[in-house]
Amino acid sequence: MKNKHPSKDECLALLKEYNTPEHVIRHCTKVTETALKIGEALNKAGCNLDLNLIQSAGLIHDIARVHDEHWEVGAQIAADRGYLQEADIIRKHMNYACDPTKDRIEEIDVICLSDRMVKEDEFVGLEARMQYVLDKVKDNQKVWERINSRISDNRAMIKKIEKIIGTPIESII
């Protein structure tokens, strides 16, 4: 049985229902736009990504961002609605480690990478976004080290995607 994904309008209604701040909704929208462009390019190159899942998970990935451990709260909201694939992505997105050595690029890779290239509601690329994040957590050495250690894997995943699509990601955004 194929999982049902909420439509764009249903996702936007969920964001409103859970009082997600407007600036967070704009961020989720830009992450989704970015992820869909990458997903479409990958699909044109022969990948088989579920663009409906990318859209729905991207739109609601930060539905509960005002809460502590927003990824857990957001995942529970999605799961309670029966959106189990979205819940899985939401639960993992904050601590997800891209693995550029695996054979198949998955929807979570595209969403998480897009989230790591969008600052607020603007595509800024990986380096600028990650520097912004590192600056925010500079007083928490453990978190800083965990985030910094994953940047090289994100860079490698970008290179892998760009090789598959035959163009820099920036050129399709």
C-alpha positions as CSV (number, residue, x, y, z in Angstrom):
1,M,0.0,0.0,0.0
2,K,1.4,3.4,-1.0
3,N,1.5,6.0,1.7
4,K,-0.7,9.0,1.3
5,H,1.0,12.4,1.5
6,P,-0.8,15.6,2.4
7,S,-1.2,18.1,-0.5
8,K,0.5,21.5,-0.4
9,D,-2.8,23.1,0.8
10,E,-3.1,20.5,3.5
11,C,0.4,21.1,4.6
12,L,-0.1,24.8,4.7
13,A,-3.3,24.3,6.7
14,L,-1.4,22.1,9.2
15,L,1.3,24.8,9.6
16,K,-1.5,27.3,10.4
17,E,-3.3,24.9,12.7
18,Y,-0.2,24.4,14.8
19,N,0.6,28.1,14.9
20,T,3.9,27.8,13.0
21,P,5.3,31.4,12.8
22,E,5.2,33.0,9.4
23,H,8.9,33.3,9.1
24,V,9.2,29.5,9.7
25,I,6.5,28.9,7.0
26,R,8.5,31.0,4.6
27,H,11.6,28.9,5.4
28,C,9.8,25.6,4.9
29,T,8.4,26.9,1.6
30,K,11.9,27.8,0.3
31,V,13.4,24.5,1.5
32,T,10.6,22.7,-0.3
33,E,11.1,24.8,-3.5
34,T,14.8,24.0,-3.4
35,A,14.3,20.3,-2.7
36,L,11.7,19.9,-5.5
37,K,14.1,21.5,-8.0
38,I,16.9,19.2,-7.0
39,G,14.4,16.2,-6.9
40,E,13.1,17.0,-10.4
41,A,16.6,17.3,-11.8
42,L,17.6,14.0,-10.2
43,N,14.5,12.3,-11.6
44,K,15.2,13.6,-15.1
45,A,18.6,11.9,-14.7
46,G,17.0,8.6,-13.9
47,C,16.5,8.7,-10.1
48,N,13.1,7.7,-8.8
49,L,12.3,10.1,-6.0
50,D,8.8,10.6,-4.7
51,L,8.3,14.3,-5.3
52,N,5.0,14.3,-3.4
53,L,6.9,13.1,-0.3
54,I,9.6,15.7,-0.8
55,Q,6.9,18.4,-1.1
56,S,4.9,17.3,2.0
57,A,7.9,16.5,4.3
58,G,9.7,19.7,3.2
59,L,6.7,21.9,3.9
60,I,6.1,20.5,7.4
61,H,9.6,19.6,8.5
62,D,9.7,22.6,11.0
63,I,6.0,22.6,11.9
64,A,6.9,22.6,15.6
65,R,10.1,24.7,15.4
66,V,9.0,26.8,18.4
67,H,9.1,23.7,20.6
68,D,12.1,22.1,22.3
69,E,13.1,19.0,20.3
70,H,10.9,20.3,17.5
71,W,11.8,17.3,15.4
72,E,10.1,14.9,17.9
73,V,7.1,17.1,18.3
74,G,6.7,17.6,14.6
75,A,7.1,13.9,13.9
76,Q,4.4,13.1,16.3
77,I,2.0,15.6,14.7
78,A,2.7,14.0,11.3
79,A,2.4,10.5,12.6
80,D,-0.9,11.3,14.4
81,R,-2.3,12.3,11.0
82,G,-1.0,9.1,9.4
83,Y,1.8,10.7,7.5
84,L,4.4,8.1,8.6
85,Q,7.1,8.8,5.9
86,E,6.9,12.5,6.6
87,A,7.1,11.8,10.4
88,D,10.3,9.7,9.8
89,I,11.9,12.5,7.8
90,I,10.9,15.2,10.4
91,R,12.2,13.1,13.3
92,K,15.6,12.6,11.6
93,H,16.1,16.0,9.9
94,M,18.0,17.8,12.6
95,N,20.6,15.1,13.2
96,Y,20.6,13.4,9.8
97,A,24.1,12.5,8.4
98,C,24.2,12.4,4.6
99,D,26.0,9.4,3.4
100,P,27.4,10.3,0.0
101,T,28.8,6.7,-0.5
102,K,25.4,5.0,-0.6
103,D,24.1,3.9,-3.9
104,R,20.7,5.6,-3.9
105,I,19.9,9.2,-3.1
106,E,16.7,9.3,-1.0
107,E,14.1,11.9,-0.4
108,I,15.5,12.6,3.1
109,D,18.9,13.4,1.5
110,V,17.3,16.0,-0.8
111,I,15.2,17.6,2.0
112,C,18.0,17.7,4.6
113,L,20.5,19.0,2.1
114,S,18.0,21.7,1.0
115,D,17.4,22.7,4.6
116,R,21.2,23.1,5.0
117,M,21.4,25.4,2.0
118,V,18.4,27.7,2.9
119,K,18.9,30.4,5.6
120,E,15.5,31.6,6.7
121,D,13.7,32.0,3.3
122,E,16.7,32.5,1.0
123,F,18.9,29.9,-0.8
124,V,22.4,30.8,0.3
125,G,24.3,27.5,-0.3
126,L,25.8,25.1,2.1
127,E,28.8,27.1,3.2
128,A,26.9,30.3,4.2
129,R,24.1,28.4,5.9
130,M,26.4,26.1,7.8
131,Q,28.6,29.1,9.0
132,Y,25.4,30.8,10.2
133,V,24.5,27.6,12.2
134,L,28.0,27.1,13.5
135,D,28.0,30.7,14.7
136,K,24.7,30.2,16.6
137,V,26.1,27.1,18.5
138,K,29.7,28.3,19.0
139,D,29.3,28.2,22.8
140,N,28.3,24.5,22.7
141,Q,31.4,22.7,21.7
142,K,29.8,19.3,21.4
143,V,27.1,20.5,19.1
144,W,29.5,22.6,17.1
145,E,31.8,19.6,16.6
146,R,28.9,17.4,15.5
147,I,27.7,19.9,13.0
148,N,31.1,20.8,11.7
149,S,32.1,17.1,11.2
150,R,29.1,16.5,8.9
151,I,29.8,19.5,6.6
152,S,32.3,17.4,4.5
153,D,29.6,14.7,4.0
154,N,27.2,17.4,2.8
155,R,29.8,18.8,0.4
156,A,30.4,15.3,-1.0
157,M,26.6,14.7,-1.4
158,I,26.3,18.0,-3.3
159,K,29.2,16.8,-5.6
160,K,27.4,13.5,-6.1
161,I,24.1,15.2,-7.0
162,E,25.8,17.6,-9.3
163,K,27.6,14.8,-11.1
164,I,24.3,13.0,-11.6
165,I,22.4,16.1,-12.8
166,G,25.3,17.4,-14.8
167,T,25.2,20.9,-13.5
168,P,25.9,22.9,-10.3
169,I,22.9,22.9,-7.9
170,E,23.0,26.7,-7.9
171,S,22.2,26.7,-11.6
172,I,18.8,25.0,-11.1
173,I,17.7,27.0,-8.1
